[in-house]
Amino acid sequence: MSKPFAALWNLFCERPGRTAALSVAPVVLASAQGINALVHGTHSPLVAVFIIAMLATAIATTRQSLASFRTESLERELFEDIP
């Protein structure tokens, strides 16, 4: 597994609730809204904007969570070595 995906997997294993709420839930919500629009024949530009906004939110929060997780992991490793 490549390093970014390993970090994402480690983040999900260590903080499953937070990762699900910030990374998975917006994608699920965007998918559900897209399927709902297709089923009911709604082709509103607002649906597309909502889907794009939810996917952008998922990407941004996942990147921020990964960055803070990596920082905390490095700090934890650093302070484990100090007696």
N, CA and C of each residue as an Amber inpcrd file, in Angstrom:
protein
   249
   0.8480000  -1.1700000   0.0000000   0.0000000   0.0000000   0.0000000
   0.8950000   1.2350000   0.0000000   0.5510000   2.2050000  -0.8440000
   1.3820000   3.4130000  -0.9110000   1.2310000   4.2350000   0.3690000
   2.1680000   5.1230000   0.5740000   2.2330000   5.8730000   1.8310000
   0.9810000   6.7230000   2.1110000   0.4410000   7.4860000   1.1270000
  -0.7640000   8.2660000   1.4440000  -1.9490000   7.3900000   1.8330000
  -2.1170000   6.2530000   1.1480000  -3.2320000   5.3790000   1.4760000
  -3.0070000   4.6690000   2.8020000  -1.7630000   4.3950000   3.1280000
  -1.4610000   3.7980000   4.4280000  -1.7920000   4.7720000   5.5440000
  -1.4620000   6.0380000   5.3360000  -1.7780000   7.0490000   6.3470000
  -3.2850000   7.2030000   6.4970000  -4.0050000   7.1590000   5.3900000
  -5.4630000   7.2540000   5.4560000  -6.0430000   6.0500000   6.1890000
  -5.5140000   4.8760000   5.9140000  -5.9870000   3.6720000   6.5960000
  -5.6810000   3.7510000   8.0950000  -4.4760000   4.2130000   8.4440000
  -4.1210000   4.3690000   9.8560000  -5.0180000   5.3970000  10.5450000
  -5.3260000   6.4820000   9.8400000  -6.2360000   7.4860000  10.3880000
  -7.6090000   6.8790000  10.6340000  -8.0950000   6.1100000   9.6780000
  -9.4110000   5.4920000   9.8330000  -9.4190000   4.4830000  10.9760000
  -8.3300000   3.7400000  11.1360000  -8.2560000   2.7570000  12.2290000
  -8.1830000   3.4240000  13.5900000  -7.4450000   4.5360000  13.6830000
  -7.2770000   5.1960000  14.9740000  -8.4790000   6.0670000  15.3420000
  -9.0730000   6.7110000  14.3560000 -10.2150000   7.6130000  14.6070000
 -11.3410000   7.3000000  13.6270000 -12.0420000   6.1830000  13.8010000
 -13.0600000   5.7990000  12.8090000 -14.2630000   6.7360000  12.7800000
 -14.7090000   7.2070000  13.9280000 -15.8790000   8.0780000  13.9530000
 -15.6390000   9.4140000  13.2800000 -14.5190000  10.0250000  13.6200000
 -14.1780000  11.3300000  13.0450000 -13.9420000  11.2190000  11.5400000
 -13.2440000  10.1690000  11.1270000 -12.9610000   9.9870000   9.7090000
 -14.2460000   9.7300000   8.9330000 -15.1280000   8.9300000   9.4990000
 -16.3980000   8.6550000   8.8280000 -17.2380000   9.9230000   8.7190000
 -17.2730000  10.7210000   9.7760000 -18.0870000  11.9350000   9.7600000
 -17.5360000  12.9920000   8.8160000 -16.2220000  13.1280000   8.7590000
 -15.6290000  14.2050000   7.9650000 -15.2620000  13.8090000   6.5420000
 -15.0070000  12.5230000   6.3020000 -14.5360000  12.1100000   4.9800000
 -15.5440000  11.2680000   4.2090000 -16.2180000  10.3800000   4.8990000
 -17.1120000   9.4470000   4.2110000 -18.5290000  10.0090000   4.0900000
 -19.0230000  10.6420000   5.1410000 -20.4030000  11.1370000   5.1450000
 -20.6880000  12.1460000   4.0240000 -19.8160000  13.1210000   3.7470000
 -20.1110000  14.0320000   2.6300000 -20.1740000  13.3260000   1.2690000
 -19.3410000  12.3070000   1.0750000 -19.3730000  11.5600000  -0.1850000
 -20.6750000  10.7690000  -0.3000000 -21.0870000  10.1530000   0.7940000
 -22.3480000   9.4050000   0.7920000 -23.5220000  10.3500000   0.5460000
 -23.5050000  11.4980000   1.1940000 -24.5690000  12.4750000   1.0210000
 -24.6190000  12.9940000  -0.4210000 -23.4770000  13.2710000  -1.0050000
 -23.4290000  13.7280000  -2.3960000 -23.9220000  12.6410000  -3.3440000
 -23.5400000  11.3990000  -3.0830000 -24.0000000  10.2820000  -3.9130000
 -25.5070000  10.1100000  -3.8100000 -26.0260000  10.1820000  -2.5940000
 -27.4710000  10.0380000  -2.4010000 -28.2290000  11.1630000  -3.1020000
 -27.7170000  12.3700000  -3.0290000 -28.3780000  13.4940000  -3.7010000
 -28.3200000  13.3270000  -5.2100000 -27.1940000  12.8560000  -5.7240000
 -27.0840000  12.6180000  -7.1640000 -28.0250000  11.5320000  -7.6400000
 -28.1190000  10.4420000  -6.8950000 -29.0490000   9.3630000  -7.2510000
 -30.4860000   9.8550000  -7.1670000 -30.7960000  10.6300000  -6.1350000
 -32.1330000  11.1920000  -5.9900000 -32.4910000  12.0860000  -7.1780000
 -31.5480000  12.8920000  -7.6260000 -31.7960000  13.7690000  -8.7650000
 -32.0220000  12.9610000 -10.0380000 -31.2610000  11.8830000 -10.2120000
 -31.4370000  11.0450000 -11.3990000 -32.7710000  10.3030000 -11.3800000
 -33.1410000   9.7940000 -10.2290000 -34.3920000   9.0300000 -10.1170000
 -35.5990000   9.9290000 -10.3780000 -35.5650000  11.1400000  -9.8530000
 -36.7100000  12.0270000  -9.9850000 -36.6130000  12.9650000 -11.1810000
 -35.5650000  12.8370000 -11.9750000 -35.4340000  13.6260000 -13.1910000
 -35.1240000  15.0900000 -12.9630000 -34.5400000  15.4130000 -11.8340000
 -34.1870000  16.7940000 -11.5380000 -32.8030000  17.0900000 -12.1210000
 -32.7420000  18.0980000 -12.9590000 -31.4580000  18.4810000 -13.5500000
 -31.1390000  19.9220000 -13.1920000 -31.3130000  20.2410000 -11.9490000
 -31.0740000  21.5950000 -11.4670000 -29.5760000  21.8450000 -11.3080000
 -29.1390000  23.0520000 -11.6500000 -27.7330000  23.3750000 -11.4050000
 -27.3940000  23.3700000  -9.9140000 -28.4000000  23.5830000  -9.0680000
 -28.1510000  23.5510000  -7.6320000 -27.7470000  22.1610000  -7.1540000
 -28.2740000  21.1300000  -7.8020000 -27.8930000  19.7620000  -7.4450000
 -26.4110000  19.5500000  -7.7560000 -25.9900000  20.0050000  -8.9090000
 -24.5770000  19.8680000  -9.2900000 -23.6800000  20.6650000  -8.3550000
 -24.1000000  21.8670000  -8.0010000 -23.3160000  22.6910000  -7.0760000
 -23.2230000  22.0140000  -5.7140000 -24.3290000  21.4550000  -5.2560000
 -24.3290000  20.7610000  -3.9660000 -23.3780000  19.5700000  -3.9880000
 -23.4200000  18.7850000  -5.0460000 -22.5540000  17.6050000  -5.1490000
 -21.0900000  18.0310000  -5.1790000 -20.7720000  19.0340000  -5.9650000
 -19.3880000  19.5200000  -6.0370000 -18.9400000  20.0640000  -4.6850000
 -19.8190000  20.8000000  -4.0100000 -19.4670000  21.3580000  -2.7010000
 -19.2390000  20.2540000  -1.6690000 -20.0500000  19.2200000  -1.6850000
 -19.8790000  18.1340000  -0.7180000 -18.5890000  17.3560000  -1.0010000
 -18.2770000  17.1310000  -2.2660000 -17.0330000  16.4370000  -2.5950000
 -15.8180000  17.2910000  -2.2370000 -15.9070000  18.5920000  -2.4650000
 -14.8090000  19.4860000  -2.0820000 -14.6360000  19.5140000  -0.5680000
 -15.7510000  19.4860000   0.1500000 -15.6920000  19.4390000   1.6090000
 -15.0120000  18.1610000   2.0850000 -15.3780000  17.0410000   1.4780000
 -14.7700000  15.7640000   1.8560000 -13.2650000  15.7740000   1.5860000
 -12.8720000  16.3010000   0.4510000 -11.4460000  16.3530000   0.1100000
 -10.6880000  17.2530000   1.0790000 -11.2300000  18.4300000   1.3490000
 -10.5500000  19.3860000   2.2290000 -10.4350000  18.8580000   3.6550000
 -11.5130000  18.3020000   4.1830000 -11.4630000  17.8110000   5.5570000
 -10.5780000  16.5810000   5.6770000 -10.5470000  15.7430000   4.6450000
  -9.6720000  14.5720000   4.6800000  -8.2080000  15.0000000   4.6520000
  -7.8800000  15.9530000   3.8060000  -6.5020000  16.4360000   3.7440000
  -6.0770000  17.0730000   5.0580000  -6.9640000  17.8600000   5.6720000
  -6.6430000  18.5040000   6.9460000  -6.5030000  17.4630000   8.0480000
  -7.3740000  16.4740000   8.0690000  -7.2960000  15.4220000   9.0830000
  -6.0130000  14.6090000   8.9290000  -5.6530000  14.3050000   7.6890000
  -4.4050000  13.5680000   7.4530000  -3.1860000  14.3820000   7.8830000
  -3.1960000  15.6610000   7.5880000  -2.0600000  16.5040000   7.9780000
  -1.9170000  16.5710000   9.4920000  -3.0130000  16.7670000  10.1980000
  -2.9180000  16.8280000  11.6570000  -2.5820000  15.4630000  12.2450000
  -3.0680000  14.3940000  11.6280000  -2.7470000  13.0520000  12.1030000
  -1.2580000  12.7580000  11.9240000  -0.7050000  13.1340000  10.7790000
   0.7310000  12.9230000  10.5470000   1.5640000  13.7280000  11.5370000
   1.1570000  14.9660000  11.7910000   1.8820000  15.8050000  12.7520000
   1.8370000  15.1910000  14.1450000   0.6600000  14.7580000  14.5670000
   0.5290000  14.1360000  15.8820000   1.3230000  12.8380000  15.9630000
   1.3520000  12.0670000  14.8860000   2.1280000  10.8230000  14.8760000
   3.6190000  11.1060000  15.0010000   4.0890000  12.1210000  14.2680000
   5.5080000  12.4790000  14.3700000   5.8520000  12.9860000  15.7590000
   4.9830000  13.7950000  16.3470000   5.2270000  14.2830000  17.7090000
   5.2220000  13.1360000  18.7060000   4.3100000  12.2020000  18.5360000
   4.2420000  11.0440000  19.4310000   5.5280000  10.2260000  19.3410000
   6.0290000   9.9900000  18.1260000   7.2760000   9.2470000  17.9450000
   8.4630000  10.0050000  18.5340000   8.4720000  11.3190000  18.3670000
   9.5680000  12.1290000  18.8860000   9.6050000  12.0840000  20.4060000
   8.4590000  12.2210000  21.0450000   8.4290000  12.2640000  22.4970000
   8.5340000  10.8940000  23.1340000   8.3310000   9.8090000  22.3690000
   8.5670000   8.4650000  22.8990000  10.0640000   8.2170000  23.0820000
  10.8770000   8.8350000  22.2370000  12.3190000   8.6370000  22.3040000
  12.9720000   9.4340000  23.4280000  12.3120000  10.4730000  23.8750000
  12.8820000  11.3120000  24.9410000  12.5070000  10.7320000  26.2820000
  13.5150000  10.4610000  27.1330000  13.1950000   9.8550000  28.4500000
  12.5560000  10.8130000  29.4090000
